[in-house]
Amino acid sequence: AFAARNRSVPLIAITGTVGKTTITHLTGALAQSLGRKVFVGGNIGIGMLDAVDDESIDLFVLEVSSFQLEYTEQFHPTLAVLTNIFENHLDRHGSLDEYRAAKLRIFGCQTDSDYAIVPETLRVQCASLRAHIVTIGTPDTADYGIDERGIVYKSDVVVPIEQVPAQSYVANWAYMVAIGAVLGVPPRDVCARLGTIELPDHRCR
């Protein structure tokens, strides 16, 4: 939060129980493909404090954990992404409700000029957010849905299943399409730009 307060550079922050490292990595690569000078780090790699004085950086992309979020008061991402919530770190947080509350703090300082990308299953918990809310889930009820046809935006297939890259789960690509929309990248272009990116090892590997 200290580093973020001292820079006016846009900041994309990504959290969640699973998928956050993959989406952080892909978001950094997408921004770099657009010619942005990007710092990718946070809970992975290098902390933001080590890069805050680099005036060439014009976008920060950070993975943030519940441990980092639970005490933040002024952390203000321009775009905040929550991938999902499953039981995790309950030895630290005590209950699923407390763990969820820590994750939701990623949105706490956002304003109506910011964006929040959230799972459809947390629509109720996120209803009072000030940011523009974009939901990921099923085609009938979410902004971006996933079914056997591919990635769907408001009933239109925006990325056919055969054009969804195979290196990660379709759900992760739905998040990337939503992130791309905020960055001004068309859905199929997101997948085309990132289709050959090598991803970090999955946690099970």
Secondary structure as GFF3:
##gff-version 3
##sequence-region A 1 205
A	DSSP	alpha_helix	2	5	.	.	.	ID=ss1
A	DSSP	beta_strand	11	15	.	.	.	ID=ss2
A	DSSP	alpha_helix	20	33	.	.	.	ID=ss3
A	DSSP	beta_strand	38	42	.	.	.	ID=ss4
A	DSSP	three_ten_helix	48	50	.	.	.	ID=ss5
A	DSSP	beta_strand	59	63	.	.	.	ID=ss6
A	DSSP	alpha_helix	66	69	.	.	.	ID=ss7
A	DSSP	beta_strand	79	82	.	.	.	ID=ss8
A	DSSP	alpha_helix	90	93	.	.	.	ID=ss9
A	DSSP	alpha_helix	96	104	.	.	.	ID=ss10
A	DSSP	three_ten_helix	105	107	.	.	.	ID=ss11
A	DSSP	beta_strand	115	119	.	.	.	ID=ss12
A	DSSP	three_ten_helix	120	122	.	.	.	ID=ss13
A	DSSP	beta_strand	132	137	.	.	.	ID=ss14
A	DSSP	beta_strand	144	147	.	.	.	ID=ss15
A	DSSP	beta_strand	150	153	.	.	.	ID=ss16
A	DSSP	beta_strand	156	160	.	.	.	ID=ss17
A	DSSP	three_ten_helix	161	163	.	.	.	ID=ss18
A	DSSP	alpha_helix	170	183	.	.	.	ID=ss19
A	DSSP	alpha_helix	187	194	.	.	.	ID=ss20
###
